[in-house]
């Protein structure tokens, strides 16, 4: 299917105004550019309440933000621990505030967004250590947070999807129960991927190969290779026993094929999967609702998939 006309117009405007490639930006410039991009999210839906807390982390306190979907949220609501995207070098609770509100409203979940450490100040696996610590804390505190421990999932978008998938693998390997399902939105699952979508959409479709290489160069500690399953969850040898998954990709995203392959491998390993590829869309389209109207319909689909997972 061709590009959605709104997506095409957005990409044309973006190209006309681009003075420099992301690969040429400093980390601070990359962060500022990413923050500006996500101001195009549009008006978020109204939700019940938003609350910030600080919780213990492996290198100090972590900020989390709780989004309760409505004033009538039940005492034992389903919960979603969420990790924002941004290539592990950019993004924050603020950039993804609208996305978390939309996910909570669409799914009926209490969303718990995690402000994990970013690289290069704290290189990977620092982000994964924070993600695992936050998830374990939520599992332990679920009843006090008003969350049903049996209906707690993890999720993330882009590099946050990397973290969500890696958290599921890490807790499974440690024999720790507690994650009932996972939600991956346009996830990065193989930083060494060489496939058709990486080639076809290498440039000109918002997320390009230069951006992926830029972020990876700043993100990894010297002791971690790009083929390490902790940062490339698709490289894991055994996916059996992982939580049921909801995976959403975009047709014109270089990450499309690795998302599809991860869904296929999970299914082959006996893991229930709900998979959707959004026609004519690009990476991060769900966060650009002010310029891409299809984002609203996407949240309805994502929300219905999440509800099917937690039942």
ZIDASUL-V409750 format. One line per field, one symbol per residue. phi: phi as a letter, one per 20 degrees, with the letter a starting at -180 (. if undefined). burial: b if it has 9 or more other ideal C-beta (glycine too) atoms within 8 Angstrom, else e. Layout:
phi = ???
burial = ???
This chain:
phi = .fggfffgffffffffefebfgfeefffffffffffgefefnffffcfacbdcdcfcfcpfdeccddefafdgffdefcceddfepmmdcnafffdgfffffffffdmefededeffdeefcfgegffffffffffffgfdgffemdfgecddcaadlfffgfffffgfffffemdfpeeacccdlfecbfdgcbfffffdfbncmecfffffgffgeeeffedefefgfdcgffffcdfnffgcdcdcdgddgegffffffffffffenefcdcbdefmedgmgfecffdcgfgffffffffffffffem
burial = eebbebbbbbbeebeeeeeeebeebebeebbebbbebbebbbebeebeebebeebebeeeebbbbbbbbeeebeeebbbbbbbbbbbbbbbbbebbbbbbbbbbbbbbbbbbbbbbbbbeebbbbbbbbbbbbbbbbbbeebeebbbbbebbbbbbbbbbbbbbbbbbbbbbeeeeebbbbbbbbbbbbbbebebebbeebeeebebbbbbbbbbbebbbeeebebebbbbbbbbeeebeebbbbbbbbbbbbbbbbbbbbbbebbbebebebbbbbbebbbbbbbbbbeebebbeebbbbbbbbbbbbbe
